[in-house]
Amino acid sequence: MTIREQIEAMEKETLSPYAALSANSRGRDRVEDECDIRPVFQRDRDRILHSKSFRRLKNKTQVFLTPKGDHYRTRLSHTLEVSQNARTIAKALRLNEDLVEAIALGHDLGHTPFGHAGERLLNNVYEGGFKHNEQSVRIVEKLEKDGEGLNLTWEVRDGILNHQTGRMPNTLEGKIVRLSDKIAYVNSDFDDAIRAQILCEDDIPLEIRKTLGFDTRSRLDCLIHDIITHSMGQSDIIMSDECTGALKELRNFMFNNLYLNPIAKREEVKAEIMLGQLYSYYMEHIELLPEKFIEMYEQGEDLGRVICDFISGMTDQYAITKFSEFYLPEAWQVDGY
């Protein structure tokens, strides 16, 4: 018996009857030989972790565009916080930690530069529309590894696709990530807003704080405990009505006071203009796209779709660099005096 088979047998013995077992995965689009050490969801986690799109997250905006301080969250640090929250919950509920971690690490791979401002712009200019969760799946299915994709299991792709509000994953592990994402961003983004001196603790309505806690750490602890307590032994991931309502109110508070705050978001208009100009420029200058994207277009992909693929994969700084290259004049240089 291989190490992988021993781990799969241990999952059957120790995990909850509601867990997604590695041995029961619906599999990959392309059949592969099994690893002798790692079960399928662990392999997926490793593939995401070693992907180029994952590494680029370190230089993509979470909330504050290109912040000067070292301690503001990026899309990568947000992703790691989601993963940690989700693994804590999964371990307590005896669900599949490898699946939870793979979904969490991959859920934001398709995010654009400059956060939701970039996503909003691409969705407006491309007639086919653009959503970061769908782009995350497109990355792992098609764009990574020069068109081969990562060939992830169905369960991981399902969790990545359905992590947003209004959608629902088919596994409990995916549902954990979906909730963990919300818990992570409303709390960490508020922490960054305090750091930016835009909000303070007392700005949060008192009723929310009475329910969830009077600081970020307490609110995280309360929400995670609430999910674990109410989901234990259940065939669903559940929160109490009280915490569900408070989390919804906290999220609404964040939208009204931070995500739509003109002080925090005043640079987003510039970011959208810049990405819009880049989109238009590449539409007129296809030859300036990297070779692999030109090949995609020549093989029948819609040009707007290909340009969205390229722009959405940019880091904040790379987008600024390309915009400067195309639209800002360089200093005149001559030899001699």
N, C-alpha and C positions, 0 to 999 in steps of 0.2 A: 504493500500500500504506500503510495507517494505521500509526501508531506501535505500536499494540497488535499488529497482524499482524507487524510486524518483531520485536517481543519474542517472540511465539509461535514465529516461525521460528528465532530465536536459541536458544530453549529446546530445540527439536528437535535443533539442531546441537551444543549444548554440554552438556546435562544427561545424566545416566546413563540407559541404556535402561530402568532400573527406576523412573525418576522419574514422578510424575504430571504430565503436561503440561497446561497451561492449556487448550490447544485441544481436548484430549480429555476434558474434564470431562463427567461425566454430567448436568451442568446444574442448573437451579433448578426448583422446583415451579411457579413462574410465569415464563413466557418473557419476557425483556426484550431490548430493543435493546442490542447490545454497545457498550461504551465505545470511543472511538477511540484512547484512550491506554493504559488499564489492562487487563491480562488479568483473567479472572474471579476468581482467587484474591487478587489484589491489591485488587480492589474489595471482596471480602469482608473482608479485613483492615481496610480503611478504614472499612467500615460498622460493624464491631465497635468499632474505636477511637473512633468518634464517637457510640456509643450511650450512653444514660443508664445502663444496667446496668453498663457498663464503668466509668464515672466513679464509681459508687457503691462499687466495690471498694476505693477508697482509705480508706473508713471501715468496713470489715468486718474482723473478727478473722481472723488467720492461726492463731496458737496462743494467745497471751496476750491475754486479754480487756481491752479498753480500757486498754492499758498507759500509764503516765505518761511513760515515756521517749520521746524522739523517734526513736530508731533501731531500734525493733522493727519487724519485718516486718508489713505488712498484707496482705490478700488481693491488693491491687493490686501491691505490690512483689514478692510471690511470683510473680504472673502474669508480670511483666516478666523475672524471673530464669529462669523456665521458657522463655520466648520466646528469651532470649539463648542459653541452653544449646542449645536445639533448633536455632536458626539456625547456630550454630557447627558442629554435627554435620552438618546438611543441606548447608552450603556445602562442607565437606570431602568429602562423599560425592556431590557434584553432584546433589543432589535439589532439589525445588522449595521454595525459601526462602519464597516468598509463601504457599504452602499451609501450611507448618510454622508460620509466624508467625500466620496467621489462626486455626488450631486452638489454638495456645498462648494467644493473647489471649482466645479465647472459652471456654476449657475450664472456667473457674470462674465464669462469669457467674451461674449459678444458685445459688451458695452463699448460705447464710442468714446473718443476723447471728449473731455469736458462734460462728462456725466450725462445727465438727462437732457441737458441743453443740446448736445450733439445728437442724441437719439431723436429728440423732437424735430430738429432740423432735417435729418435724413428722412424721417417719416413724412415730412411736408414736401420735400423736393422730389422724392422718388415716387412715381405713381403707383408702384407696387407696394408701398408702405415699408416701414422698418420698425421692428421691435427687437429689443436686445435679447430677449429670451429665445426667440426664433433664430436670431443670428448666432447665439451660443450653440444651438444644435447644428446649424449650418457649418460652423467652424469644426466641430468634432466629427461631422459626417463627411465634409467635403474639402474644407480649406486647409486644415493642418496637413503636414507631411506632403506638401506639394500636390495636393489633390487627392491623396489617398484617404485622408481623414484618420481618426483614431480608432475607428471600428469599435465603438463602445457598446456595451450591452443595452438592451431595450430599456431596462429599469432605470439606468442612469440617465439616458436621454429623455425618458418620460419625466423624471424628476426635474431635470434642467428646464425642459420646455414649460412645465406647469408650476413653476415656483412663484409666479406672480399672482397678485390679487385677482380674483375672478376666474381662476383656473384651479384645478385640483388634481394632484398626482394620483397615480393608481396604487402606490405603495405607502405604507405608514412611514417609511423612511423618507420618502419624498415629501410627505405632509409635515414631517418634523423640520425639514430644511425650509419649507415655505414659511412656517411660523418663525423659525430661528432668524430668517432674513429680516423680517419685520422687527423682531425684538432687537436685533443687532443695530439696524440703522436708526431707529427712533432714539435709541439710547446713546449710541456713539456719536451720532450727528449732533445731538443736544450737547454732549460733552465738548465737541469741537466748537459749537456755537458759544459756549461759555468761554472757551479759550480765545475765541475771536472777539469777545466782549460784545456780542450781539444780544445774547440772552443771559439770564441768571436763573438760579434755582427757583426763586420766588415767582418767576413768570409763569411757571406751570400752575394751572388751576389747583387750588387746595384739595378739591375732591379727588382729583387724579392722584395726588401725592399721598392722600390718606389711604387710598386703596393699594397703590403700587410701591410706595416708599418715598422717602424724602431726599434721596440722592441716587445717582446713576447705578451704583453698585447694588443698592437695596432693590431698585426696580428690576434689574436683571435677575437677581436672586428670587424675587417674588414671582416673576413670570415663568421662569424655568421650573421652580418648585410647583407652581400651579398646574403646568402642563403635565408634569410627571405624576402628580397626585391624582389628577382626574383621568389620566389615560392608562393608569396601571390596570392590567388585566382586561383592557377594552380592545375592541377591534377597530378603533379609530383614535385619532389624536385630538384630545378635547381640552378646552380650557373652561374654567368656571364662567358663568354669566357675568359675574362682577368684574373679573379680570379682562374678559373679552371686551366688555364695554369700556373699561378704563384704557385699555390698549388702543381701542378705536379712537377714543377722545384724545389720547396723547398723540396719535398719528395725525389727527385733524389739527391739533395745536401746532405740530411741527410744520405742516403744510402752510398754515396761515401765518406763522411767525418766523419761519426760517426758509423753507423751500420756495416760498413766494415773496420773501422779504426783499425789498428793493435794494437794501444795503448789501445783503449777502449775495444777491444775484445780479447786481448791476453789470458785472463783466460778462454775463451770459449772452447778452445781446451782441457784444463784440465777437464772442466765440461762434455764435450762430451765423453771423455775417461772414466770418472767416471761412467756416466750413462750407457755407453756401457758395462762396466764391471758388473754393477748391473744387467742389462738385461741378460747377459750370465750366471751370477751366479744363478739367479732365474730360468732360463731354466733348469739348472742342479739340482737345489734344490727346487723343487716345494713345498715341505713340509714346507719351511720357509715363504711362502706367508701367509698372514692373512687368517683365516678360511673362510670368505665369498668369497674370491677369489678362494680358493681351491674348494669350492662348485660350483662356476661358471664353473670351468674347468671340474669338475666331471659331471656337467649337460650338457656338450657338447660344451662349449665355446672354441675357439681356444686358446691354451696356450699363444702364443705370444700376442694375443689380451688382455688376462687377465693380463699379465705382464705389458703391456702398460698402462692398466687401473690403476694398482697399482703405477707404477713409475710416471706417469703423475700427479697423485694426490699428490705426495710428495711435501713438501716445500723444499726450497734450503737446509736448515739446516738439515732436516730429511734425505735427500739424502746423505749429507756429513756424517751424523752419521752412516747410514747403510753401506756406503762404508768403513768407518773406522772400523766398527765392523767386516766386512768380510775380509778386505784386510790388515789392519794395525795391527802389533803385539801389544799386551798389555804389560805393564810393569810387570815383574815377581814379584809375591808377595808371601812371606812366613811368617809364624808366628815367633815371637821372633826376635833375633838379627841376 
